[in-house]
Amino acid sequence: MLPLKTLWIIFRKEWCDALRDKRSLRMAFLPPVYFAAVFVASVLFIIHLKNTSTASVSEPLQLPVYGAEHLPAMMDWLEEKGIRVKPAGEDAYAQVEQKKLDYALIIPAEAADQFATGESATVWLVHDATNNKIQGSLGFIRQQLWSWNGRMGSLRLLARGISPSVVNPVYVREMNIASDEKMGLMVMLSLPMFLVLLAFIGSVGFSADMTAGERERRSLESLLITPATSLAIIGGKWLTSLAITLLVLLLEVLLLAIAFAYVPFNELGLRVNVSIADLLVIFVMLVPLAVLAIALQLSIAIFARSFKDAQTYIGLLVFIPMIPMFYTLFNPGAYEPWFNWIPVLGHQAMVKELLIGSGFSWWPLAQFWIVSLPLTIGMLLFTARQLRKPKIVYGV
């Protein structure tokens, strides 16, 4: 039977030690601030790119053309679509190569005769594909050239008494059934990863300090000679790390609530409807993961000879949640009911579902606890058994 009074005493002792370690506290509470700042900065950057792109498209694009007189019908089409055609010299290719021009359209002299006789005329759109600044304008020009090409092809078929639909046996029309909330998730794909990662590493420094750190400072022996049981000692340390992790997660939830309230998602044409209640549900969903992650941290850190070694070992645990995180990032639509039985993978999937407004269900939360509790208890019992071994206490 675990003595609750002893457990409370150990928890208070470790909690006071944690509060005195100002540097570790700063390191624990800075990641949620960084994550929230990165998220807001990313969304604002996307908005800036969209506004810049809209401003550039609203202004007439200028297209340097050499040989415009050979295909006047094409030039009229481009002018009609808002592209201002300006003459370019014979050295248009060289000017693009020397970066004097961003792009140029070169129409050979034989293109006029080929077009008049119904043959295919070759024109050259010269550009530097490594110049990312022109991709938006270049894509618009390329689209208008293909539109004119398709229109002329249809007119040629009609002139020969052939319906243009002959060359288009199937017309494909797309219908997007994704809700506005699901489309809004496209600009915040990193959020589930950040939240799950915080639950996994929220108190890494404290877990390492309460095990390997005390062993290195030789303060573990004085704790072991007290009447407290090994399980009470490990339980008190586990509760301290859990409390810190939950505070870190709560801070992240509050920062995200502020971000969702003030970031202008509507400028992207998206409706992101994530309330503080939704974020609190996500917080509740991440609690079982934090419970399990801290037990795993203590189980690994107890074998480290020094605080630095413990941080290194526990730091490698970051790769455990990264595997399912990347799986869900590269397969955003993948979801199976058995995901909920796998720690981290199920949490990642459920956080994403909650962010897109799919609603809250008690069964996934029960599944998380069904998996996390036995694993956590097993790891804590294992760590408690290791605590009084001479190899752990004295390093022999």
C-alpha positions in Angstrom: 0.0 0.0 0.0 1.5 3.3 -1.0 1.6 5.7 1.9 -0.1 8.9 0.6 1.3 11.1 3.4 4.9 10.1 2.5 4.1 10.6 -1.2 2.9 14.1 -0.4 6.0 14.9 1.6 8.3 13.7 -1.3 6.2 15.7 -3.8 6.5 18.9 -1.7 10.3 18.4 -1.3 10.8 17.9 -5.0 8.4 20.7 -5.9 10.4 23.2 -3.7 13.6 22.0 -5.3 12.1 22.6 -8.7 11.0 26.1 -7.8 14.5 27.0 -6.6 16.0 25.9 -10.0 15.1 29.1 -11.9 17.2 28.1 -14.9 15.4 24.8 -15.4 12.1 26.5 -14.9 12.9 29.0 -17.7 14.0 26.2 -20.0 10.8 24.3 -19.3 8.4 27.2 -20.0 10.2 28.7 -23.0 9.3 25.9 -25.5 5.5 26.7 -25.4 6.3 30.4 -26.0 8.6 29.4 -28.9 6.0 27.1 -30.4 3.2 29.6 -30.2 5.4 32.3 -31.7 6.5 30.0 -34.6 2.9 29.1 -35.3 1.7 32.8 -35.3 4.7 33.9 -37.4 4.1 31.1 -39.9 0.5 32.1 -40.4 1.3 35.7 -40.7 4.0 34.9 -43.2 1.5 32.9 -45.3 -0.9 35.9 -45.2 1.9 38.2 -46.3 2.8 36.0 -49.2 -0.9 35.8 -50.2 -1.3 39.6 -50.0 1.9 40.1 -52.0 0.8 37.7 -54.6 -2.6 39.3 -54.9 -1.0 42.8 -55.2 1.3 41.6 -57.9 -1.5 39.9 -59.9 -3.8 43.0 -59.6 -1.1 45.1 -61.4 -0.7 44.5 -65.1 2.0 42.0 -65.8 4.6 43.0 -68.4 5.7 40.4 -70.9 8.7 41.2 -73.1 8.0 39.6 -76.5 10.3 39.3 -79.5 8.4 38.7 -82.7 5.0 39.9 -81.5 4.0 40.8 -85.0 4.1 37.2 -86.1 1.2 36.1 -83.9 -1.0 39.2 -83.4 -4.0 37.1 -82.3 -2.0 35.7 -79.4 -0.9 39.2 -78.4 -4.5 40.5 -78.4 -5.5 37.6 -76.2 -2.7 38.3 -73.7 -3.6 42.0 -73.6 -7.3 41.1 -73.0 -6.2 39.0 -70.1 -4.4 41.9 -68.4 -0.8 41.1 -69.6 0.9 44.1 -71.0 3.0 43.1 -74.0 6.2 45.1 -74.6 8.8 44.6 -77.3 12.0 42.9 -76.7 15.2 42.9 -78.8 16.8 40.1 -80.7 19.0 39.5 -77.7 16.0 38.6 -75.5 17.5 35.2 -74.6 20.8 36.9 -73.6 19.0 39.5 -71.5 17.2 36.7 -69.6 20.5 34.9 -69.2 22.2 38.0 -67.9 19.2 38.7 -65.5 18.3 41.9 -67.3 14.9 40.4 -67.9 13.0 38.0 -65.7 11.5 36.2 -68.7 10.7 36.7 -72.3 8.5 35.2 -75.1 10.3 34.6 -78.4 8.2 34.0 -81.5 10.2 32.9 -84.6 9.4 34.4 -88.0 8.2 31.1 -89.4 5.5 30.9 -86.7 3.2 33.3 -88.8 3.3 30.9 -91.8 2.9 27.8 -89.7 -0.1 29.3 -87.9 -1.7 30.4 -91.2 -1.4 27.0 -92.7 -2.8 25.2 -89.7 0.5 23.8 -88.5 1.8 23.8 -84.9 4.0 26.9 -84.4 6.8 26.7 -81.7 7.3 29.7 -79.4 9.8 29.9 -76.6 9.1 31.1 -73.1 12.5 31.8 -71.7 13.0 32.0 -68.0 15.2 31.1 -65.1 13.5 28.3 -63.1 15.7 29.1 -60.0 14.2 32.5 -59.6 11.4 31.9 -57.1 10.2 35.5 -57.3 8.8 35.1 -60.8 7.0 31.8 -60.3 3.6 33.4 -59.6 3.7 35.8 -62.7 5.2 33.1 -64.9 2.5 30.6 -63.9 -0.2 33.1 -64.8 1.4 33.9 -68.2 1.8 30.1 -68.9 -1.8 29.5 -68.0 -3.0 32.2 -70.5 -0.8 30.8 -73.3 -2.3 27.4 -72.8 -5.8 28.9 -72.7 -5.2 30.6 -76.0 -3.7 27.4 -77.5 -6.8 25.5 -76.5 -9.1 28.1 -77.9 -7.3 28.1 -81.3 -7.3 24.3 -81.4 -11.1 24.3 -80.9 -11.6 26.9 -83.6 -9.5 24.9 -86.1 -11.6 21.8 -85.4 -14.8 23.8 -85.9 -13.5 25.1 -89.2 -13.1 21.5 -90.4 -16.6 20.6 -89.2 -15.4 18.6 -86.2 -16.8 19.2 -82.7 -14.1 20.2 -80.2 -15.6 17.7 -77.8 -14.1 14.9 -79.9 -10.7 15.6 -78.4 -12.1 15.8 -74.9 -13.9 12.5 -74.2 -14.2 13.3 -70.5 -14.7 16.6 -68.7 -13.4 16.4 -65.1 -15.0 18.7 -62.6 -13.7 18.8 -59.1 -15.8 19.0 -56.0 -14.1 19.8 -52.7 -16.2 18.3 -49.8 -13.7 19.5 -47.1 -15.3 21.9 -44.6 -13.8 25.3 -43.9 -12.4 24.0 -40.6 -10.6 21.2 -42.4 -9.2 23.6 -44.9 -8.1 25.7 -42.0 -6.0 22.9 -40.7 -3.8 23.1 -43.7 -2.2 26.2 -42.3 -1.7 24.7 -38.9 -0.4 21.2 -39.6 2.4 21.7 -37.2 0.1 22.2 -34.2 -0.6 18.5 -33.3 3.2 17.9 -33.5 4.0 20.7 -31.2 1.4 19.8 -28.7 2.3 16.1 -28.5 6.0 17.0 -28.4 5.4 19.3 -25.4 3.6 16.6 -23.5 6.5 14.3 -24.2 9.4 16.7 -23.3 7.7 19.3 -21.0 9.8 18.3 -17.9 12.8 16.5 -19.3 15.3 18.6 -17.3 13.5 18.0 -14.0 13.2 14.3 -14.6 16.9 14.1 -15.3 17.8 16.3 -12.2 15.6 14.3 -9.8 17.3 11.0 -10.7 20.7 11.3 -12.3 21.2 14.8 -10.8 20.7 13.7 -7.3 22.8 10.6 -7.9 25.6 12.8 -9.2 25.3 15.2 -6.2 25.3 12.3 -3.7 22.0 13.5 -2.3 20.1 10.3 -3.3 21.6 8.4 -0.4 20.2 10.8 2.2 16.8 10.3 0.7 17.0 6.6 0.7 17.8 6.3 4.4 14.5 7.9 5.3 11.5 5.7 6.1 10.0 6.5 2.7 9.6 3.5 0.4 11.2 3.4 -3.0 7.8 3.5 -4.7 6.9 6.6 -2.7 10.1 8.3 -3.6 9.7 7.6 -7.3 6.0 8.5 -7.1 6.8 11.9 -5.6 9.3 12.6 -8.3 6.9 11.5 -11.0 4.1 13.7 -9.6 6.5 16.7 -9.6 7.4 16.2 -13.2 3.8 15.6 -14.1 2.7 18.9 -12.4 5.4 20.8 -14.3 4.4 19.2 -17.7 0.8 20.0 -17.1 1.6 23.6 -16.4 3.7 23.8 -19.6 0.8 22.3 -21.6 -1.7 24.7 -20.0 0.5 27.7 -20.9 0.6 26.5 -24.5 -3.2 26.1 -24.5 -3.6 29.7 -23.3 -1.1 31.1 -25.8 -2.9 29.3 -28.6 -6.2 30.5 -27.4 -4.9 34.1 -27.7 -3.4 33.3 -31.1 -6.7 31.9 -32.5 -8.6 34.9 -31.2 -6.4 37.5 -32.9 -4.7 35.9 -35.9 -6.7 37.0 -39.1 -7.3 33.6 -40.6 -10.1 35.2 -42.7 -7.5 36.9 -44.9 -6.6 33.4 -46.1 -10.3 32.7 -46.9 -10.4 30.1 -44.1 -12.7 29.7 -41.1 -10.7 28.4 -38.2 -13.1 27.8 -35.4 -11.0 26.6 -32.4 -12.3 27.8 -29.1 -10.8 27.7 -25.6 -13.1 24.8 -24.8 -11.7 22.8 -27.8 -8.1 23.5 -26.6 -9.0 22.4 -23.1 -10.3 19.2 -24.5 -7.0 18.7 -26.3 -5.3 19.4 -23.0 -7.3 16.6 -21.3 -6.5 14.3 -24.2 -2.7 14.9 -23.7 -2.7 14.2 -20.0 -2.5 10.3 -20.4 0.5 10.8 -22.8 2.3 13.1 -20.2 1.6 10.5 -17.5 3.3 7.8 -19.6 6.1 9.9 -21.0 7.3 11.0 -17.5 7.4 7.5 -16.3 9.5 6.6 -19.3 11.8 9.5 -18.6 12.4 8.4 -15.0 13.0 4.8 -16.0 15.7 5.8 -18.4 17.3 8.6 -16.4 17.7 6.3 -13.3 20.5 4.5 -15.2 22.4 7.6 -16.2 25.6 8.3 -14.2 25.3 12.1 -14.5 22.8 14.8 -15.2 24.4 15.4 -18.6 24.1 11.8 -19.5 20.5 11.7 -18.4 19.6 14.7 -20.6 21.3 13.0 -23.6 19.5 9.7 -23.0 16.1 11.3 -22.5 16.7 13.7 -25.4 16.8 10.6 -27.7 13.2 9.9 -26.6 12.1 12.8 -28.9 12.6 10.5 -31.8 9.8 8.2 -30.5 7.0 10.6 -31.0 8.6 11.9 -34.2 8.0 8.7 -36.1 4.2 8.7 -35.9 4.2 12.5 -36.2 5.9 12.3 -39.6 3.5 9.4 -40.5 0.5 11.6 -39.9 2.1 14.6 -41.6 2.8 12.7 -44.8 -0.6 10.8 -44.6 -2.9 13.5 -43.3 -6.0 11.7 -44.3 -5.0 8.4 -42.7 -6.9 7.4 -39.6 -7.9 3.9 -38.3 -9.6 3.1 -35.0 -6.6 1.1 -33.8 -4.5 4.3 -33.8 -6.0 5.1 -30.4 -4.4 2.1 -28.9 -0.9 3.3 -29.8 0.5 6.1 -27.6 1.5 9.2 -29.5 0.0 8.0 -32.8 -3.5 8.1 -31.3 -2.9 11.4 -29.6 -1.6 12.9 -32.8 -4.7 11.8 -34.7 -7.2 12.9 -32.1 -5.6 16.3 -31.7 -5.9 16.8 -35.4 -9.5 15.7 -35.4 -10.4 18.1 -32.5 -8.7 21.0 -34.3 -10.9 20.5 -37.4 -14.0 20.4 -35.3 -14.8 16.7 -35.5 -16.2 16.7 -31.9 -15.2 15.1 -28.7 -15.7 11.4 -27.8 -15.1 9.8 -24.4 -14.0 6.4 -25.9 -10.6 7.6 -27.3 -9.9 9.2 -24.0 -10.7 5.9 -22.2 -8.5 4.0 -24.7 -5.6 6.4 -23.9 -5.9 5.7 -20.2 -6.4 2.0 -20.6 -3.0 1.9 -22.4 -1.2 4.5 -20.4 -2.0 3.4 -16.9 -0.6 -0.2 -17.0 2.5 1.0 -18.8 3.0 3.8 -16.3 2.5 1.7 -13.3 4.9 -1.0 -14.7 7.6 1.6 -15.4 7.3 3.2 -12.0 7.5 -0.2 -10.2 10.5 -1.1 -12.4 12.2 2.2 -11.5 11.5 1.8 -7.8 13.1 -1.6 -7.8 16.2 -0.2 -9.4 16.4 2.7 -6.9 18.1 0.9 -4.0 20.5 -1.2 -6.1 24.2 -0.4 -5.3 24.9 0.0 -9.0 22.3 2.7 -9.2 23.1 4.5 -5.9 26.9 4.3 -6.0 27.6 3.5 -9.6 29.5 0.3 -8.9 
